[in-house]
Each structure stands twice: as C-alpha cells, then as structure tokens.
C-alpha cells in the first residue's frame, strides 16, 4: 500500500473535511489493517478473507473498505493510479432496526442515577435528559460549553459531525433542569477559582470524557437492573422515535439530530411501524 499521501490525507480529513479526531483515528486503524495485509499479499481480492480471519463482522468490513477506498480516491486526485479500487467493493450490510430507549427504561435510569450527593444527582439527571431529550451524541454532549446555552432564547448550540452547528430548542422541563444544574449543582462540583468553560463536569470538576459517560451509564444500568450497560445511542434512537410518534416530521427530526441524510432519519419510520404492529 502506498503510504506516500497519508499525512496529506489525514490533514485533509481533519482540517478540510472537518472530521472528528475519533473519526480520523478510525480511518488510520483501517488503513493500517489494509497495509498489514498488502505488505504480505498483492491479491486485493483476498483482503476479504483476511478480514474474516481477523474477526471483523460484515459491518466492520464494510467500514474498512470504505476507509481504504476513500484514501485510494484521494491518491488518485494526486495523480496516482489505484487499480485496487476495482476489487475493493464493500459487502452488503443488512440494515437492522435500531433498538430505542423506552420511556419506562428511561425512568428506571433516571431513578438509578440518584446519589447521596444532590449536586452530582443534578448533574447525572441533566446528562440523561440531554441524551434522551436532545438526542445528543456522547461526543457532542461532552463538548458543550456554558456559552452554548442561551437562557433568553432557550436553546442549546450543539457541534455535530463535520463541525456543523445546530440549535436545539429546550422543552420547559429540560430548561428548568438546566437552570437548576447551573445555579445549584455545577457550582458545588467545580473546584474554586477554576475557569472551566465545560457545561457538564465530572466528579473532579473537569470536562467529562467519553469514558466518564460510559462509566456512568454502566453504573446506572446495573443499579436499574439492566442485563447490560445501556448503549448511549439508544437514547438518540429513543428521542427520534418519540418525536416521530408525537407527530414531528422527518425533516425536523433530521435537523434536530444532525443527520446528514434524510435516509438515516427514515429508519425510524420502520421502527415505529414495527412497534405498532407488535402492539
């Protein structure tokens, strides 16, 4: 595999296309996997068997192929010939319906997140409300700053994929929960004389990491009696499904969740139809 343009490619991903750091690192892992294969084998068609032996699922294989193809197309824009593109076709991935968070499940988590510390309980509740009520991705949630909240207009500015901003209006209950957190909970969690712009804070008074959110959800899930930790994306699915069942149109849901394509949002039509058929 030609690594000549790796630096330029990763720079293009991050600074031109605006991809998040986690996305850039995922591309790097995928390209390194292909390099590991191509260093010992020049028959591109055998890459699929190689990925199977590496234990990659069909969905993961499709992602790797997509990453490699994106890089090879980038190389072609630099004048390189990439005959591998002919053989590197992504496998068909069966689209499964997303499992959404139900209101009952959310209520169980909302109770389970309570602690003996009222300030941290307020922070925990707001975390769940943002995940479920706003449909935030974890990466978006942990990036929220104090100045992303407009108390006057009652919206929160979220920075999504590709560094695209969207303004999400707050319901009355979410607005009150945020106001309570900012006036009561947050001042007790943050260290004195510390200028931290992060809206949410972890137990040390710092901006929470993805690991913090996953750790919290795992603890609350266990306390609530779930068989396994609740995946953060279930909140997003639950938010979209609830909006759709409440009469919101697909375009509005697409804008609120920051979906690049309306086709992604349309998946929830199948979810609600499927749910209704079982009722």
TORGUKOL-404286 format. One record per residue (C-alpha): residue in three letters; x, y, z. Coordinates in steps of 0.25 Angstrom, whole numbers, plus 5000, padded with zeros to 4 digits. Layout:
% TORGUKOL-404286
ALAXYZ...
% end
This chain:
% TORGUKOL-404286
UNK500050005000UNK500550144996UNK500750225009UNK501250345002UNK500050425004UNK499650385018UNK500050515024UNK499350595014UNK498050505015UNK497950515030UNK498150665029UNK497050675019UNK496150595027UNK496250675039UNK496550815034UNK495750815021UNK494650715023UNK494550755038UNK494550605042UNK494550585058UNK495850535064UNK495250395067UNK494750385052UNK496250415047UNK496750315057UNK495750215051UNK496250235037UNK497650215042UNK497350085048UNK496650035036UNK497850075027UNK498850015036UNK498049885035UNK498049895020UNK499549925020UNK499749795029UNK499049715018UNK499649775006UNK501149765012UNK501049615010UNK499949604999UNK499749674986UNK498449604982UNK497449704987UNK496249614985UNK496849524997UNK496649645006UNK495249605010UNK495749465015UNK496849535023UNK495849625030UNK494949505033UNK496149435039UNK496449565047UNK495049545053UNK494349665046UNK492849665045UNK492149695031UNK491849835036UNK493349855041UNK493849805027UNK492949905020UNK493550015029UNK494949975026UNK494749965011UNK494050105011UNK495250165018UNK496250095009UNK495450144996UNK495350285002UNK496950285003UNK497150224989UNK496250324983UNK497050434990UNK498250374984UNK497650384970UNK497450534972UNK498950534973UNK499150464960UNK499350324966UNK498750204959UNK498050114968UNK497549984961UNK497149934975UNK495850014974UNK495349914964UNK495349794974UNK495049874987UNK493549874987UNK492849875001UNK492049755005UNK490549775006UNK490149805021UNK488749765026UNK488149895032UNK487549855045UNK486549945053UNK487150025064UNK486749985078UNK486150105084UNK486050155099UNK484650145104UNK484050245114UNK483950135125UNK485450095123UNK485850245124UNK485050265136UNK485850145143UNK487150205139UNK486650345144UNK486450285158UNK487650205158UNK488550325155UNK488250385168UNK489350385179UNK489450445193UNK490150565187UNK489050655182UNK489950735173UNK490450605166UNK489050555165UNK488650685158UNK489850665148UNK489450525146UNK488050555143UNK488450665133UNK489350565126UNK488150475124UNK487250585119UNK488250635109UNK488450495103UNK486950465103UNK486250595101UNK487250655091UNK487750535085UNK489150575087UNK490350485083UNK491350465094UNK492450535086UNK491450655085UNK491050655100UNK492450655105UNK492850775096UNK491650865101UNK492150995107UNK491451095116UNK491351195105UNK490651095096UNK489351115105UNK488451235102UNK487551255114UNK486851365107UNK486451285095UNK486451155102UNK487351075092UNK488650995093UNK489651005082UNK490250865078UNK491450845070UNK491250715062UNK491950635052UNK492750715042UNK492750825052UNK491350865047UNK490650945058UNK489150935061UNK488251005070UNK487350915078UNK486150975086UNK485950935100UNK484650885106UNK484150945119UNK484550835127UNK485950825121UNK486150975122UNK485750965137UNK486650855139UNK487850925133UNK487551055140UNK487550975154UNK488850905150UNK489551035146UNK489151105159UNK489250995169UNK489950865164UNK491050925156UNK491651025166UNK491750915176UNK492450815167UNK493450915161UNK494750945168UNK494851085174UNK495551195165UNK495551095153UNK495151155140UNK494551035133UNK493651065121UNK493050925120UNK491550915123UNK491650775129UNK492650745139UNK493150605144UNK493450575159UNK494750645158UNK494150775153UNK494750755139UNK494150735126UNK493550595125UNK494250495115UNK493550395107UNK494050285117UNK493350365128UNK491950365121UNK492150215118UNK492550185132UNK491350265138UNK490350195129UNK490950055132UNK490750085147UNK489350145146UNK488950025137UNK489449925147UNK488749995158UNK487450005150UNK487549855148UNK487849845133UNK488549725128UNK489649805121UNK490049955120UNK489150045112UNK489850085100UNK489850235098UNK489250225084UNK487950165089UNK487650305095UNK487750365081UNK486850255075UNK485850275087UNK485850425084UNK485550415069UNK484550305071UNK483750395082UNK483850515073UNK483250435061UNK482150375069UNK481850515075UNK481550565061UNK482850625057UNK483250625042UNK484550555037UNK485150685033UNK485050745047UNK485650615053UNK486750615043UNK487150755047UNK487050735062UNK487850605062UNK488850655052UNK488750545042UNK489450575029UNK488450495021UNK486950485022UNK487050345019UNK487650325033UNK486450385039UNK485550305031UNK485950175038UNK485150225050UNK483850215041UNK484150065041UNK484350065056UNK483050125059UNK482350035049UNK482949915055UNK482649955069UNK481149985065UNK481049845058UNK481449775071UNK480449855080
% end
